[in-house]
Amino acid sequence: MTIQDQAHDKIYAKVEAIKQEIKADQYDIKHGLCTRFVPMELHKSVLQYKKKEKKIYEYILKLIKNA
């Protein structure tokens, strides 16, 4: 297994983990299951951050594939 394959697998796993976190956060926000001590705006802000992070990792994954 080449270093490129290893990098691809690692970034792919990270993207999939972030997808699951986003789904869980969206579910919690939609159903009001978020922590009451943390403002809803903060929960939504974290969700937006995770979506941006996912896009960055997907871009890195694309670069690895094309290398």
Secondary structure, 3 states (H helix, E strand, C coil): CCHHHHHHHHHHHHHHHHHHHHHHHHHHHHCCCCCCCCCHHHHHHHHHHHHHHHHHHHHHHHHHHHC
